[in-house]
Amino acid sequence: MVFVSVDKSQKDNEDVYRIAVAESCAGRAICNVHFWVGQAASRLPMTDAQVNSKVVTWQQNLNTGLRRWVVNCKTTDVFKGDRECG
């Protein structure tokens, strides 16, 4: 599980998320990457506020074929054609 802070000016830049996922998940069958604008969580358990302020989560399990973007659709339009709202 990886926690990533995204600069506010890059919040809607899909490449920022894709690059972070590529770097964080390289060589891993199972990988979860969580993104926040500004301050990212730093450890588990996360507070309710941290969970609610996540903008994007990448979920990957290559053993089952799971590869998806879960987006807080109330806060951003990234991955509009390839996402689940969460």
PyMOL Python script that loads the backbone (N, CA, C, O; Angstrom):
from pymol import cmd

cmd.read_pdbstr("""\
ATOM      1  N   MET A   1       0.845  -1.152   0.000  1.00  0.00           N
ATOM      2  CA  MET A   1       0.000   0.000   0.000  1.00  0.00           C
ATOM      3  C   MET A   1       0.904   1.233   0.000  1.00  0.00           C
ATOM      4  O   MET A   1       1.819   1.362   0.813  1.00  0.00           O
ATOM      5  N   VAL A   2       0.614   2.133  -0.940  1.00  0.00           N
ATOM      6  CA  VAL A   2       1.439   3.322  -1.106  1.00  0.00           C
ATOM      7  C   VAL A   2       0.552   4.547  -0.966  1.00  0.00           C
ATOM      8  O   VAL A   2      -0.554   4.583  -1.505  1.00  0.00           O
ATOM      9  N   PHE A   3       1.040   5.562  -0.232  1.00  0.00           N
ATOM     10  CA  PHE A   3       0.321   6.816  -0.057  1.00  0.00           C
ATOM     11  C   PHE A   3       1.070   7.906  -0.813  1.00  0.00           C
ATOM     12  O   PHE A   3       2.280   8.062  -0.650  1.00  0.00           O
ATOM     13  N   VAL A   4       0.340   8.669  -1.649  1.00  0.00           N
ATOM     14  CA  VAL A   4       0.967   9.677  -2.503  1.00  0.00           C
ATOM     15  C   VAL A   4       0.274  11.016  -2.327  1.00  0.00           C
ATOM     16  O   VAL A   4      -0.953  11.100  -2.302  1.00  0.00           O
ATOM     17  N   SER A   5       1.075  12.051  -2.206  1.00  0.00           N
ATOM     18  CA  SER A   5       0.577  13.419  -2.149  1.00  0.00           C
ATOM     19  C   SER A   5       0.723  14.041  -3.539  1.00  0.00           C
ATOM     20  O   SER A   5       1.796  13.989  -4.141  1.00  0.00           O
ATOM     21  N   VAL A   6      -0.361  14.626  -4.039  1.00  0.00           N
ATOM     22  CA  VAL A   6      -0.363  15.269  -5.356  1.00  0.00           C
ATOM     23  C   VAL A   6      -0.461  16.772  -5.150  1.00  0.00           C
ATOM     24  O   VAL A   6      -1.283  17.248  -4.367  1.00  0.00           O
ATOM     25  N   ASP A   7       0.381  17.516  -5.858  1.00  0.00           N
ATOM     26  CA  ASP A   7       0.316  18.970  -5.796  1.00  0.00           C
ATOM     27  C   ASP A   7      -1.029  19.445  -6.339  1.00  0.00           C
ATOM     28  O   ASP A   7      -1.534  18.898  -7.319  1.00  0.00           O
ATOM     29  N   LYS A   8      -1.598  20.445  -5.710  1.00  0.00           N
ATOM     30  CA  LYS A   8      -2.916  20.960  -6.101  1.00  0.00           C
ATOM     31  C   LYS A   8      -2.969  21.328  -7.585  1.00  0.00           C
ATOM     32  O   LYS A   8      -3.995  21.130  -8.235  1.00  0.00           O
ATOM     33  N   SER A   9      -1.880  21.856  -8.118  1.00  0.00           N
ATOM     34  CA  SER A   9      -1.852  22.262  -9.522  1.00  0.00           C
ATOM     35  C   SER A   9      -1.889  21.065 -10.480  1.00  0.00           C
ATOM     36  O   SER A   9      -2.158  21.236 -11.669  1.00  0.00           O
ATOM     37  N   GLN A  10      -1.619  19.847  -9.968  1.00  0.00           N
ATOM     38  CA  GLN A  10      -1.585  18.635 -10.789  1.00  0.00           C
ATOM     39  C   GLN A  10      -2.764  17.711 -10.531  1.00  0.00           C
ATOM     40  O   GLN A  10      -2.801  16.597 -11.053  1.00  0.00           O
ATOM     41  N   LYS A  11      -3.718  18.154  -9.740  1.00  0.00           N
ATOM     42  CA  LYS A  11      -4.843  17.314  -9.307  1.00  0.00           C
ATOM     43  C   LYS A  11      -5.593  16.649 -10.455  1.00  0.00           C
ATOM     44  O   LYS A  11      -6.052  15.515 -10.316  1.00  0.00           O
ATOM     45  N   ASP A  12      -5.722  17.334 -11.579  1.00  0.00           N
ATOM     46  CA  ASP A  12      -6.478  16.794 -12.710  1.00  0.00           C
ATOM     47  C   ASP A  12      -5.595  16.262 -13.833  1.00  0.00           C
ATOM     48  O   ASP A  12      -6.076  16.025 -14.941  1.00  0.00           O
ATOM     49  N   ASN A  13      -4.308  16.074 -13.553  1.00  0.00           N
ATOM     50  CA  ASN A  13      -3.355  15.573 -14.541  1.00  0.00           C
ATOM     51  C   ASN A  13      -3.246  14.052 -14.401  1.00  0.00           C
ATOM     52  O   ASN A  13      -2.560  13.553 -13.508  1.00  0.00           O
ATOM     53  N   GLU A  14      -3.919  13.328 -15.278  1.00  0.00           N
ATOM     54  CA  GLU A  14      -3.933  11.866 -15.204  1.00  0.00           C
ATOM     55  C   GLU A  14      -2.545  11.255 -15.290  1.00  0.00           C
ATOM     56  O   GLU A  14      -2.297  10.201 -14.703  1.00  0.00           O
ATOM     57  N   ASP A  15      -1.642  11.897 -16.010  1.00  0.00           N
ATOM     58  CA  ASP A  15      -0.286  11.361 -16.138  1.00  0.00           C
ATOM     59  C   ASP A  15       0.416  11.274 -14.786  1.00  0.00           C
ATOM     60  O   ASP A  15       1.199  10.352 -14.557  1.00  0.00           O
ATOM     61  N   VAL A  16       0.150  12.214 -13.894  1.00  0.00           N
ATOM     62  CA  VAL A  16       0.761  12.194 -12.563  1.00  0.00           C
ATOM     63  C   VAL A  16       0.380  10.907 -11.837  1.00  0.00           C
ATOM     64  O   VAL A  16       1.229  10.266 -11.216  1.00  0.00           O
ATOM     65  N   TYR A  17      -0.881  10.533 -11.915  1.00  0.00           N
ATOM     66  CA  TYR A  17      -1.357   9.315 -11.251  1.00  0.00           C
ATOM     67  C   TYR A  17      -0.785   8.071 -11.930  1.00  0.00           C
ATOM     68  O   TYR A  17      -0.343   7.139 -11.259  1.00  0.00           O
ATOM     69  N   ARG A  18      -0.796   8.062 -13.253  1.00  0.00           N
ATOM     70  CA  ARG A  18      -0.285   6.893 -13.990  1.00  0.00           C
ATOM     71  C   ARG A  18       1.201   6.657 -13.722  1.00  0.00           C
ATOM     72  O   ARG A  18       1.628   5.518 -13.535  1.00  0.00           O
ATOM     73  N   ILE A  19       1.978   7.726 -13.703  1.00  0.00           N
ATOM     74  CA  ILE A  19       3.416   7.593 -13.446  1.00  0.00           C
ATOM     75  C   ILE A  19       3.659   7.072 -12.032  1.00  0.00           C
ATOM     76  O   ILE A  19       4.499   6.196 -11.829  1.00  0.00           O
ATOM     77  N   ALA A  20       2.932   7.604 -11.062  1.00  0.00           N
ATOM     78  CA  ALA A  20       3.101   7.145  -9.677  1.00  0.00           C
ATOM     79  C   ALA A  20       2.739   5.671  -9.544  1.00  0.00           C
ATOM     80  O   ALA A  20       3.415   4.930  -8.829  1.00  0.00           O
ATOM     81  N   VAL A  21       1.680   5.238 -10.223  1.00  0.00           N
ATOM     82  CA  VAL A  21       1.283   3.828 -10.181  1.00  0.00           C
ATOM     83  C   VAL A  21       2.345   2.963 -10.848  1.00  0.00           C
ATOM     84  O   VAL A  21       2.716   1.915 -10.319  1.00  0.00           O
ATOM     85  N   ALA A  22       2.831   3.395 -12.002  1.00  0.00           N
ATOM     86  CA  ALA A  22       3.854   2.613 -12.706  1.00  0.00           C
ATOM     87  C   ALA A  22       5.093   2.428 -11.839  1.00  0.00           C
ATOM     88  O   ALA A  22       5.659   1.337 -11.782  1.00  0.00           O
ATOM     89  N   GLU A  23       5.513   3.493 -11.168  1.00  0.00           N
ATOM     90  CA  GLU A  23       6.700   3.410 -10.321  1.00  0.00           C
ATOM     91  C   GLU A  23       6.434   2.607  -9.045  1.00  0.00           C
ATOM     92  O   GLU A  23       7.283   1.826  -8.615  1.00  0.00           O
ATOM     93  N   SER A  24       5.280   2.792  -8.453  1.00  0.00           N
ATOM     94  CA  SER A  24       4.970   2.133  -7.178  1.00  0.00           C
ATOM     95  C   SER A  24       4.648   0.655  -7.334  1.00  0.00           C
ATOM     96  O   SER A  24       4.927  -0.140  -6.437  1.00  0.00           O
ATOM     97  N   CYS A  25       4.066   0.283  -8.463  1.00  0.00           N
ATOM     98  CA  CYS A  25       3.571  -1.085  -8.628  1.00  0.00           C
ATOM     99  C   CYS A  25       4.461  -1.957  -9.514  1.00  0.00           C
ATOM    100  O   CYS A  25       4.138  -3.121  -9.752  1.00  0.00           O
ATOM    101  N   ALA A  26       5.555  -1.422  -9.994  1.00  0.00           N
ATOM    102  CA  ALA A  26       6.444  -2.190 -10.865  1.00  0.00           C
ATOM    103  C   ALA A  26       6.885  -3.470 -10.173  1.00  0.00           C
ATOM    104  O   ALA A  26       7.441  -3.430  -9.076  1.00  0.00           O
ATOM    105  N   GLY A  27       6.636  -4.603 -10.814  1.00  0.00           N
ATOM    106  CA  GLY A  27       7.052  -5.887 -10.279  1.00  0.00           C
ATOM    107  C   GLY A  27       6.145  -6.458  -9.197  1.00  0.00           C
ATOM    108  O   GLY A  27       6.460  -7.503  -8.628  1.00  0.00           O
ATOM    109  N   ARG A  28       5.055  -5.817  -8.904  1.00  0.00           N
ATOM    110  CA  ARG A  28       4.135  -6.285  -7.860  1.00  0.00           C
ATOM    111  C   ARG A  28       2.840  -6.802  -8.477  1.00  0.00           C
ATOM    112  O   ARG A  28       2.241  -6.138  -9.323  1.00  0.00           O
ATOM    113  N   ALA A  29       2.424  -7.953  -8.065  1.00  0.00           N
ATOM    114  CA  ALA A  29       1.142  -8.477  -8.542  1.00  0.00           C
ATOM    115  C   ALA A  29      -0.024  -7.779  -7.846  1.00  0.00           C
ATOM    116  O   ALA A  29      -1.059  -7.512  -8.457  1.00  0.00           O
ATOM    117  N   ILE A  30       0.160  -7.489  -6.562  1.00  0.00           N
ATOM    118  CA  ILE A  30      -0.887  -6.827  -5.785  1.00  0.00           C
ATOM    119  C   ILE A  30      -0.360  -5.480  -5.338  1.00  0.00           C
ATOM    120  O   ILE A  30       0.705  -5.385  -4.729  1.00  0.00           O
ATOM    121  N   CYS A  31      -1.127  -4.424  -5.649  1.00  0.00           N
ATOM    122  CA  CYS A  31      -0.660  -3.074  -5.351  1.00  0.00           C
ATOM    123  C   CYS A  31      -1.863  -2.146  -5.187  1.00  0.00           C
ATOM    124  O   CYS A  31      -2.801  -2.176  -5.983  1.00  0.00           O
ATOM    125  N   ASN A  32      -1.818  -1.338  -4.158  1.00  0.00           N
ATOM    126  CA  ASN A  32      -2.824  -0.315  -3.922  1.00  0.00           C
ATOM    127  C   ASN A  32      -2.107   1.012  -3.724  1.00  0.00           C
ATOM    128  O   ASN A  32      -1.203   1.124  -2.896  1.00  0.00           O
ATOM    129  N   VAL A  33      -2.520   2.022  -4.496  1.00  0.00           N
ATOM    130  CA  VAL A  33      -1.923   3.344  -4.386  1.00  0.00           C
ATOM    131  C   VAL A  33      -3.045   4.335  -4.094  1.00  0.00           C
ATOM    132  O   VAL A  33      -4.037   4.401  -4.820  1.00  0.00           O
ATOM    133  N   HIS A  34      -2.874   5.101  -3.026  1.00  0.00           N
ATOM    134  CA  HIS A  34      -3.874   6.066  -2.587  1.00  0.00           C
ATOM    135  C   HIS A  34      -3.318   7.468  -2.773  1.00  0.00           C
ATOM    136  O   HIS A  34      -2.163   7.738  -2.443  1.00  0.00           O
ATOM    137  N   PHE A  35      -4.148   8.358  -3.305  1.00  0.00           N
ATOM    138  CA  PHE A  35      -3.714   9.714  -3.636  1.00  0.00           C
ATOM    139  C   PHE A  35      -4.541  10.763  -2.898  1.00  0.00           C
ATOM    140  O   PHE A  35      -5.764  10.663  -2.793  1.00  0.00           O
ATOM    141  N   TRP A  36      -3.842  11.760  -2.398  1.00  0.00           N
ATOM    142  CA  TRP A  36      -4.468  12.930  -1.786  1.00  0.00           C
ATOM    143  C   TRP A  36      -3.890  14.174  -2.428  1.00  0.00           C
ATOM    144  O   TRP A  36      -2.744  14.171  -2.877  1.00  0.00           O
ATOM    145  N   VAL A  37      -4.673  15.233  -2.473  1.00  0.00           N
ATOM    146  CA  VAL A  37      -4.155  16.539  -2.869  1.00  0.00           C
ATOM    147  C   VAL A  37      -3.631  17.183  -1.600  1.00  0.00           C
ATOM    148  O   VAL A  37      -4.347  17.299  -0.606  1.00  0.00           O
ATOM    149  N   GLY A  38      -2.381  17.597  -1.643  1.00  0.00           N
ATOM    150  CA  GLY A  38      -1.761  18.166  -0.443  1.00  0.00           C
ATOM    151  C   GLY A  38      -1.231  17.070   0.449  1.00  0.00           C
ATOM    152  O   GLY A  38      -0.468  16.216  -0.004  1.00  0.00           O
ATOM    153  N   GLN A  39      -1.619  17.079   1.698  1.00  0.00           N
ATOM    154  CA  GLN A  39      -1.088  16.153   2.701  1.00  0.00           C
ATOM    155  C   GLN A  39      -1.673  14.749   2.559  1.00  0.00           C
ATOM    156  O   GLN A  39      -2.886  14.565   2.663  1.00  0.00           O
ATOM    157  N   ALA A  40      -0.824  13.775   2.325  1.00  0.00           N
ATOM    158  CA  ALA A  40      -1.250  12.369   2.253  1.00  0.00           C
ATOM    159  C   ALA A  40      -1.203  11.759   3.641  1.00  0.00           C
ATOM    160  O   ALA A  40      -0.470  12.224   4.514  1.00  0.00           O
ATOM    161  N   ALA A  41      -1.981  10.729   3.833  1.00  0.00           N
ATOM    162  CA  ALA A  41      -1.881   9.949   5.071  1.00  0.00           C
ATOM    163  C   ALA A  41      -0.479   9.359   5.136  1.00  0.00           C
ATOM    164  O   ALA A  41       0.178   9.179   4.111  1.00  0.00           O
ATOM    165  N   SER A  42      -0.033   9.066   6.332  1.00  0.00           N
ATOM    166  CA  SER A  42       1.322   8.525   6.467  1.00  0.00           C
ATOM    167  C   SER A  42       1.351   7.139   7.097  1.00  0.00           C
ATOM    168  O   SER A  42       2.396   6.489   7.127  1.00  0.00           O
ATOM    169  N   ARG A  43       0.205   6.684   7.600  1.00  0.00           N
ATOM    170  CA  ARG A  43       0.191   5.359   8.225  1.00  0.00           C
ATOM    171  C   ARG A  43      -1.250   4.884   8.395  1.00  0.00           C
ATOM    172  O   ARG A  43      -2.208   5.638   8.227  1.00  0.00           O
ATOM    173  N   LEU A  44      -1.359   3.619   8.730  1.00  0.00           N
ATOM    174  CA  LEU A  44      -2.661   3.026   9.042  1.00  0.00           C
ATOM    175  C   LEU A  44      -2.805   2.925  10.548  1.00  0.00           C
ATOM    176  O   LEU A  44      -1.790   2.794  11.232  1.00  0.00           O
ATOM    177  N   PRO A  45      -3.965   2.975  11.085  1.00  0.00           N
ATOM    178  CA  PRO A  45      -5.226   3.205  10.387  1.00  0.00           C
ATOM    179  C   PRO A  45      -5.377   4.670   9.993  1.00  0.00           C
ATOM    180  O   PRO A  45      -4.872   5.569  10.665  1.00  0.00           O
ATOM    181  N   MET A  46      -6.084   4.884   8.892  1.00  0.00           N
ATOM    182  CA  MET A  46      -6.382   6.236   8.461  1.00  0.00           C
ATOM    183  C   MET A  46      -7.570   6.770   9.254  1.00  0.00           C
ATOM    184  O   MET A  46      -8.436   6.012   9.692  1.00  0.00           O
ATOM    185  N   THR A  47      -7.592   8.076   9.428  1.00  0.00           N
ATOM    186  CA  THR A  47      -8.744   8.697  10.069  1.00  0.00           C
ATOM    187  C   THR A  47      -9.892   8.775   9.059  1.00  0.00           C
ATOM    188  O   THR A  47      -9.673   8.635   7.856  1.00  0.00           O
ATOM    189  N   ASP A  48     -11.086   8.993   9.538  1.00  0.00           N
ATOM    190  CA  ASP A  48     -12.232   9.174   8.634  1.00  0.00           C
ATOM    191  C   ASP A  48     -11.981  10.337   7.690  1.00  0.00           C
ATOM    192  O   ASP A  48     -12.315  10.258   6.508  1.00  0.00           O
ATOM    193  N   ALA A  49     -11.400  11.412   8.196  1.00  0.00           N
ATOM    194  CA  ALA A  49     -11.120  12.582   7.356  1.00  0.00           C
ATOM    195  C   ALA A  49     -10.141  12.234   6.233  1.00  0.00           C
ATOM    196  O   ALA A  49     -10.305  12.695   5.104  1.00  0.00           O
ATOM    197  N   GLN A  50      -9.136  11.431   6.536  1.00  0.00           N
ATOM    198  CA  GLN A  50      -8.173  11.027   5.508  1.00  0.00           C
ATOM    199  C   GLN A  50      -8.828  10.144   4.455  1.00  0.00           C
ATOM    200  O   GLN A  50      -8.577  10.307   3.261  1.00  0.00           O
ATOM    201  N   VAL A  51      -9.650   9.230   4.885  1.00  0.00           N
ATOM    202  CA  VAL A  51     -10.355   8.360   3.934  1.00  0.00           C
ATOM    203  C   VAL A  51     -11.257   9.199   3.035  1.00  0.00           C
ATOM    204  O   VAL A  51     -11.289   8.994   1.821  1.00  0.00           O
ATOM    205  N   ASN A  52     -11.978  10.126   3.613  1.00  0.00           N
ATOM    206  CA  ASN A  52     -12.925  10.943   2.849  1.00  0.00           C
ATOM    207  C   ASN A  52     -12.258  11.963   1.944  1.00  0.00           C
ATOM    208  O   ASN A  52     -12.878  12.436   0.992  1.00  0.00           O
ATOM    209  N   SER A  53     -11.007  12.312   2.219  1.00  0.00           N
ATOM    210  CA  SER A  53     -10.337  13.320   1.394  1.00  0.00           C
ATOM    211  C   SER A  53      -9.470  12.725   0.288  1.00  0.00           C
ATOM    212  O   SER A  53      -8.873  13.470  -0.489  1.00  0.00           O
ATOM    213  N   LYS A  54      -9.389  11.395   0.201  1.00  0.00           N
ATOM    214  CA  LYS A  54      -8.663  10.777  -0.916  1.00  0.00           C
ATOM    215  C   LYS A  54      -9.325  11.189  -2.215  1.00  0.00           C
ATOM    216  O   LYS A  54     -10.551  11.249  -2.298  1.00  0.00           O
ATOM    217  N   VAL A  55      -8.514  11.477  -3.240  1.00  0.00           N
ATOM    218  CA  VAL A  55      -9.083  11.832  -4.540  1.00  0.00           C
ATOM    219  C   VAL A  55      -9.108  10.645  -5.484  1.00  0.00           C
ATOM    220  O   VAL A  55     -10.033  10.510  -6.284  1.00  0.00           O
ATOM    221  N   VAL A  56      -8.103   9.782  -5.402  1.00  0.00           N
ATOM    222  CA  VAL A  56      -8.006   8.644  -6.322  1.00  0.00           C
ATOM    223  C   VAL A  56      -7.350   7.472  -5.588  1.00  0.00           C
ATOM    224  O   VAL A  56      -6.475   7.659  -4.742  1.00  0.00           O
ATOM    225  N   THR A  57      -7.788   6.272  -5.929  1.00  0.00           N
ATOM    226  CA  THR A  57      -7.133   5.050  -5.465  1.00  0.00           C
ATOM    227  C   THR A  57      -6.952   4.126  -6.667  1.00  0.00           C
ATOM    228  O   THR A  57      -7.872   3.945  -7.464  1.00  0.00           O
ATOM    229  N   TRP A  58      -5.775   3.551  -6.788  1.00  0.00           N
ATOM    230  CA  TRP A  58      -5.513   2.519  -7.797  1.00  0.00           C
ATOM    231  C   TRP A  58      -5.521   1.182  -7.084  1.00  0.00           C
ATOM    232  O   TRP A  58      -4.850   1.010  -6.067  1.00  0.00           O
ATOM    233  N   GLN A  59      -6.286   0.231  -7.618  1.00  0.00           N
ATOM    234  CA  GLN A  59      -6.337  -1.116  -7.052  1.00  0.00           C
ATOM    235  C   GLN A  59      -5.895  -2.103  -8.121  1.00  0.00           C
ATOM    236  O   GLN A  59      -6.416  -2.113  -9.236  1.00  0.00           O
ATOM    237  N   GLN A  60      -4.927  -2.929  -7.759  1.00  0.00           N
ATOM    238  CA  GLN A  60      -4.386  -3.892  -8.720  1.00  0.00           C
ATOM    239  C   GLN A  60      -4.168  -5.234  -8.045  1.00  0.00           C
ATOM    240  O   GLN A  60      -3.539  -5.323  -6.991  1.00  0.00           O
ATOM    241  N   ASN A  61      -4.699  -6.281  -8.673  1.00  0.00           N
ATOM    242  CA  ASN A  61      -4.406  -7.658  -8.280  1.00  0.00           C
ATOM    243  C   ASN A  61      -4.300  -8.441  -9.582  1.00  0.00           C
ATOM    244  O   ASN A  61      -5.307  -8.871 -10.144  1.00  0.00           O
ATOM    245  N   LEU A  62      -3.092  -8.618 -10.047  1.00  0.00           N
ATOM    246  CA  LEU A  62      -2.879  -9.287 -11.325  1.00  0.00           C
ATOM    247  C   LEU A  62      -3.248 -10.760 -11.272  1.00  0.00           C
ATOM    248  O   LEU A  62      -3.450 -11.382 -12.315  1.00  0.00           O
ATOM    249  N   ASN A  63      -3.339 -11.332 -10.068  1.00  0.00           N
ATOM    250  CA  ASN A  63      -3.753 -12.731  -9.923  1.00  0.00           C
ATOM    251  C   ASN A  63      -5.213 -12.930 -10.306  1.00  0.00           C
ATOM    252  O   ASN A  63      -5.595 -14.004 -10.769  1.00  0.00           O
ATOM    253  N   THR A  64      -6.024 -11.903 -10.116  1.00  0.00           N
ATOM    254  CA  THR A  64      -7.455 -11.983 -10.435  1.00  0.00           C
ATOM    255  C   THR A  64      -7.849 -11.128 -11.626  1.00  0.00           C
ATOM    256  O   THR A  64      -8.991 -11.188 -12.081  1.00  0.00           O
ATOM    257  N   GLY A  65      -6.913 -10.328 -12.136  1.00  0.00           N
ATOM    258  CA  GLY A  65      -7.210  -9.444 -13.259  1.00  0.00           C
ATOM    259  C   GLY A  65      -7.750  -8.086 -12.851  1.00  0.00           C
ATOM    260  O   GLY A  65      -8.138  -7.295 -13.711  1.00  0.00           O
ATOM    261  N   LEU A  66      -7.782  -7.801 -11.557  1.00  0.00           N
ATOM    262  CA  LEU A  66      -8.285  -6.521 -11.078  1.00  0.00           C
ATOM    263  C   LEU A  66      -7.291  -5.414 -11.391  1.00  0.00           C
ATOM    264  O   LEU A  66      -6.120  -5.488 -11.020  1.00  0.00           O
ATOM    265  N   ARG A  67      -7.769  -4.400 -12.071  1.00  0.00           N
ATOM    266  CA  ARG A  67      -7.002  -3.188 -12.367  1.00  0.00           C
ATOM    267  C   ARG A  67      -8.031  -2.073 -12.493  1.00  0.00           C
ATOM    268  O   ARG A  67      -8.733  -1.990 -13.501  1.00  0.00           O
ATOM    269  N   ARG A  68      -8.130  -1.202 -11.466  1.00  0.00           N
ATOM    270  CA  ARG A  68      -9.150  -0.161 -11.555  1.00  0.00           C
ATOM    271  C   ARG A  68      -8.764   1.105 -10.791  1.00  0.00           C
ATOM    272  O   ARG A  68      -8.031   1.092  -9.802  1.00  0.00           O
ATOM    273  N   TRP A  69      -9.311   2.193 -11.320  1.00  0.00           N
ATOM    274  CA  TRP A  69      -9.222   3.497 -10.677  1.00  0.00           C
ATOM    275  C   TRP A  69     -10.514   3.716  -9.907  1.00  0.00           C
ATOM    276  O   TRP A  69     -11.601   3.616 -10.476  1.00  0.00           O
ATOM    277  N   VAL A  70     -10.404   4.010  -8.632  1.00  0.00           N
ATOM    278  CA  VAL A  70     -11.558   4.394  -7.824  1.00  0.00           C
ATOM    279  C   VAL A  70     -11.356   5.872  -7.499  1.00  0.00           C
ATOM    280  O   VAL A  70     -10.379   6.262  -6.860  1.00  0.00           O
ATOM    281  N   VAL A  71     -12.311   6.681  -7.959  1.00  0.00           N
ATOM    282  CA  VAL A  71     -12.155   8.129  -7.923  1.00  0.00           C
ATOM    283  C   VAL A  71     -13.238   8.756  -7.045  1.00  0.00           C
ATOM    284  O   VAL A  71     -14.396   8.340  -7.076  1.00  0.00           O
ATOM    285  N   ASN A  72     -12.850   9.750  -6.274  1.00  0.00           N
ATOM    286  CA  ASN A  72     -13.830  10.559  -5.557  1.00  0.00           C
ATOM    287  C   ASN A  72     -14.427  11.503  -6.598  1.00  0.00           C
ATOM    288  O   ASN A  72     -13.908  12.596  -6.828  1.00  0.00           O
ATOM    289  N   CYS A  73     -15.505  11.079  -7.214  1.00  0.00           N
ATOM    290  CA  CYS A  73     -16.082  11.791  -8.354  1.00  0.00           C
ATOM    291  C   CYS A  73     -16.671  13.150  -7.977  1.00  0.00           C
ATOM    292  O   CYS A  73     -16.993  13.951  -8.854  1.00  0.00           O
ATOM    293  N   LYS A  74     -16.812  13.411  -6.689  1.00  0.00           N
ATOM    294  CA  LYS A  74     -17.293  14.720  -6.244  1.00  0.00           C
ATOM    295  C   LYS A  74     -16.196  15.766  -6.307  1.00  0.00           C
ATOM    296  O   LYS A  74     -16.479  16.964  -6.307  1.00  0.00           O
ATOM    297  N   THR A  75     -14.931  15.322  -6.362  1.00  0.00           N
ATOM    298  CA  THR A  75     -13.822  16.276  -6.282  1.00  0.00           C
ATOM    299  C   THR A  75     -12.979  16.376  -7.550  1.00  0.00           C
ATOM    300  O   THR A  75     -12.214  17.328  -7.700  1.00  0.00           O
ATOM    301  N   THR A  76     -13.102  15.410  -8.470  1.00  0.00           N
ATOM    302  CA  THR A  76     -12.276  15.455  -9.674  1.00  0.00           C
ATOM    303  C   THR A  76     -12.941  14.687 -10.819  1.00  0.00           C
ATOM    304  O   THR A  76     -13.765  13.800 -10.596  1.00  0.00           O
ATOM    305  N   ASP A  77     -12.567  15.046 -12.036  1.00  0.00           N
ATOM    306  CA  ASP A  77     -13.088  14.380 -13.232  1.00  0.00           C
ATOM    307  C   ASP A  77     -12.064  13.451 -13.877  1.00  0.00           C
ATOM    308  O   ASP A  77     -12.288  12.976 -14.990  1.00  0.00           O
ATOM    309  N   VAL A  78     -10.940  13.182 -13.202  1.00  0.00           N
ATOM    310  CA  VAL A  78      -9.914  12.335 -13.815  1.00  0.00           C
ATOM    311  C   VAL A  78     -10.453  10.939 -14.089  1.00  0.00           C
ATOM    312  O   VAL A  78     -11.332  10.440 -13.387  1.00  0.00           O
ATOM    313  N   PHE A  79      -9.906  10.329 -15.119  1.00  0.00           N
ATOM    314  CA  PHE A  79     -10.236   8.958 -15.541  1.00  0.00           C
ATOM    315  C   PHE A  79     -11.733   8.791 -15.814  1.00  0.00           C
ATOM    316  O   PHE A  79     -12.314   7.740 -15.544  1.00  0.00           O
ATOM    317  N   LYS A  80     -12.330   9.827 -16.344  1.00  0.00           N
ATOM    318  CA  LYS A  80     -13.779   9.843 -16.563  1.00  0.00           C
ATOM    319  C   LYS A  80     -14.280   8.640 -17.352  1.00  0.00           C
ATOM    320  O   LYS A  80     -15.375   8.145 -17.083  1.00  0.00           O
ATOM    321  N   GLY A  81     -13.501   8.157 -18.323  1.00  0.00           N
ATOM    322  CA  GLY A  81     -13.934   7.042 -19.132  1.00  0.00           C
ATOM    323  C   GLY A  81     -13.523   5.682 -18.589  1.00  0.00           C
ATOM    324  O   GLY A  81     -13.905   4.651 -19.145  1.00  0.00           O
ATOM    325  N   ASP A  82     -12.748   5.668 -17.511  1.00  0.00           N
ATOM    326  CA  ASP A  82     -12.185   4.400 -17.024  1.00  0.00           C
ATOM    327  C   ASP A  82     -12.074   4.419 -15.510  1.00  0.00           C
ATOM    328  O   ASP A  82     -10.977   4.312 -14.962  1.00  0.00           O
ATOM    329  N   ARG A  83     -13.223   4.558 -14.823  1.00  0.00           N
ATOM    330  CA  ARG A  83     -13.171   4.675 -13.373  1.00  0.00           C
ATOM    331  C   ARG A  83     -14.442   4.167 -12.719  1.00  0.00           C
ATOM    332  O   ARG A  83     -15.471   3.961 -13.364  1.00  0.00           O
ATOM    333  N   GLU A  84     -14.331   3.976 -11.431  1.00  0.00           N
ATOM    334  CA  GLU A  84     -15.488   3.740 -10.576  1.00  0.00           C
ATOM    335  C   GLU A  84     -15.500   4.881  -9.575  1.00  0.00           C
ATOM    336  O   GLU A  84     -14.448   5.296  -9.090  1.00  0.00           O
ATOM    337  N   CYS A  85     -16.671   5.383  -9.266  1.00  0.00           N
ATOM    338  CA  CYS A  85     -16.781   6.418  -8.254  1.00  0.00           C
ATOM    339  C   CYS A  85     -16.836   5.769  -6.890  1.00  0.00           C
ATOM    340  O   CYS A  85     -17.543   4.783  -6.682  1.00  0.00           O
ATOM    341  N   GLY A  86     -16.092   6.323  -5.977  1.00  0.00           N
ATOM    342  CA  GLY A  86     -16.080   5.752  -4.645  1.00  0.00           C
ATOM    343  C   GLY A  86     -15.885   6.778  -3.587  1.00  0.00           C
ATOM    344  O   GLY A  86     -15.852   6.444  -2.402  1.00  0.00           O
TER     345      GLY A  86
END
""", "prot")
cmd.dss("prot")
cmd.show_as("cartoon", "prot")
cmd.util.cbc("prot")
cmd.orient("prot")
